[in-house]
Structures are given as C-alpha cells and as structure tokens.
Amino acid sequence: FYDKSKWFISNIDIKKDLIFHEKEMFYQELWKRYFESITIKNRLNPKLQANFMPKRYWKYLVEMK
C-alpha cells in the first residue's frame, strides 16, 4: 500500500526479508552456469575484472556469489 501523505523509516534486514520468486532463482542459477561455462580457468584475472566492475559492486553480482 502506498500512501503519498505519510512516510516512515524502518530498519530492514534485506538478506532476511528478501524472498525471491522461484523463476528468479532459476534464472540466477542459469546465469551462474553460463558464467562458469565461459570462464577460462587458466586465464582468470580478478584484477582485470575489477577494472571493469569495481569490487564494491561484486556483492550484488549473481556470478560472484
């Protein structure tokens, strides 16, 4: 419910309160498998990856979990 006249601030534990739909979990798993299948283990270079996507954002990436 959205009320334009009132607002409040609350603490939310996202990891605890966030529930994914089963289709979302399916696509996350699909993406992880794709990412693993295209990865060349001998050429893995986290430093280069960090140049394209800073490490502070890695916690939001499905393939880095």
TORVEX-8444 format. One record per residue: residue in three letters; x, z, y of N, C-alpha, C in turn. Coordinates in pm, whole numbers, padded with zeros to 5 digits, always signed. Each point is the difference from the previous one (the first is absolute). Layout:
<rs>
ALAXZYXZYXZY/...
</rs>
This chain:
<rs>
PHE+00084+00000-00118-00084+00000+00118+00088+00000+00124/TYR-00030-00087+00093+00079-00013+00122-00084+00043+00120/ASP+00049+00099+00073-00071+00050+00117+00087-00026+00123/LYS-00046-00083+00091+00078-00038+00118+00015+00113+00101/SER-00085+00099-00006+00004+00105+00102+00082+00122-00040/LYS+00034+00014-00127+00076+00117-00045+00124-00045-00078/TRP+00103+00081+00005+00118-00025-00080+00063+00134-00036/PHE+00077+00001-00106+00070+00121-00041+00130-00038-00069/ILE+00091+00093-00002+00130-00019-00064+00004+00087-00124/SER+00044-00057-00109+00013+00078-00122+00128-00039-00073/ASN+00050+00090-00079+00118-00027-00082-00046-00062-00131/ILE+00062-00109-00034-00036-00070-00123+00126-00019-00083/ASP-00007+00038-00123+00109-00027-00094-00030-00136-00063/ILE+00065-00102+00052-00033-00137-00041+00022-00020-00149/LYS+00109+00051-00054+00026-00021-00142-00107+00064-00087/LYS-00053+00111+00045-00102+00069-00078-00138-00061+00024/ASP-00031-00033+00125-00134-00045+00036-00023-00150-00018/LEU+00106-00077-00011-00014-00144-00012-00029-00039-00144/ILE-00110-00070-00020-00038-00046-00133-00011-00151+00005/PHE+00078-00067-00084-00004-00146-00003-00107-00049-00095/HIS-00057-00112+00035-00094-00069-00088+00078-00054-00119/GLU-00064-00013-00115+00070-00047-00120+00058-00140+00019/LYS-00064-00084+00080+00055-00134+00026+00128+00010+00082/GLU+00006+00095+00092+00120+00020+00080+00116+00040-00091/MET-00025+00089-00092+00104+00043-00094+00047-00118-00085/PHE-00094-00085-00041+00034-00118-00079+00094-00092+00079/TYR-00033-00026+00127+00082-00090+00081+00135+00062+00036/GLN+00004+00130+00015+00129+00066+00023+00090-00017-00122/GLU-00056+00020-00117+00077-00016-00123+00043-00146-00018/LEU-00088-00092+00031+00032-00142-00008+00116-00035+00093/TRP-00004+00053+00121+00106-00026+00097+00133+00060-00047/LYS-00004+00120-00055+00123+00063-00052+00062-00084-00110/ARG-00084-00049-00091+00051-00084-00110+00060-00130+00053/TYR-00067-00060+00098+00053-00122+00061+00136+00029+00064/PHE+00008+00107+00077+00123+00036+00070+00113+00024-00101/GLU-00031+00069-00110+00101+00025-00103+00043-00129-00069/SER-00094-00091-00020+00032-00123-00073+00087-00095+00083/ILE-00011+00003+00133+00082-00090+00082+00133+00064+00041/THR+00015+00129-00026+00123+00070+00037+00115-00042-00091/ILE+00112-00034+00061+00122-00029-00075+00083+00128+00005/LYS+00004+00070-00112+00062+00134-00005+00147-00003+00047/ASN+00073-00106-00036+00142-00009+00036+00021-00022+00150/ARG-00104-00045+00068+00014-00030+00143-00078+00099+00087/LEU-00038+00112-00056-00075+00101+00074+00084+00053+00116/ASN-00056-00003+00120+00075+00039+00119-00092+00077+00096/PRO-00012+00132-00019-00088+00081+00086+00037-00006+00148/LYS+00129-00016+00030+00043-00007+00139-00058-00125+00069/LEU+00001-00110-00072-00056-00123+00054-00152+00012+00013/GLN-00063+00063-00098-00145+00023+00008-00034+00082+00124/ALA+00083+00099+00029-00024+00087+00116+00012-00078+00131/ASN+00077-00109+00000+00009-00084+00120-00133-00069+00028/PHE-00070-00036-00105-00127-00070+00016-00118+00096+00013/MET+00010+00114-00065-00107+00100+00007+00067+00137+00007/PRO-00001+00064+00116+00067+00129+00015-00048+00103-00103/LYS+00092+00085-00043-00030+00098-00105-00115+00093+00035/ARG-00022+00024+00127-00109+00092+00037-00137-00054-00040/TYR-00009-00131-00025-00127-00059-00043-00012-00014-00151/TRP+00109+00024-00073+00000-00020-00144-00103+00088-00070/LYS-00029+00117+00054-00097+00089-00066-00140-00060-00003/TYR-00025-00099+00085-00131-00065+00003-00007-00125-00088/LEU+00114-00044-00050+00005-00122-00080-00029+00031-00147/VAL-00091-00071-00055-00039+00021-00140+00119-00024-00092/GLU+00079-00104+00027+00111-00035-00088+00115+00101+00005/MET+00002+00089+00097+00106+00100+00010-00040+00134-00059/LYS-00120+00011-00050-00047+00126-00057+00037+00010-00145/
</rs>
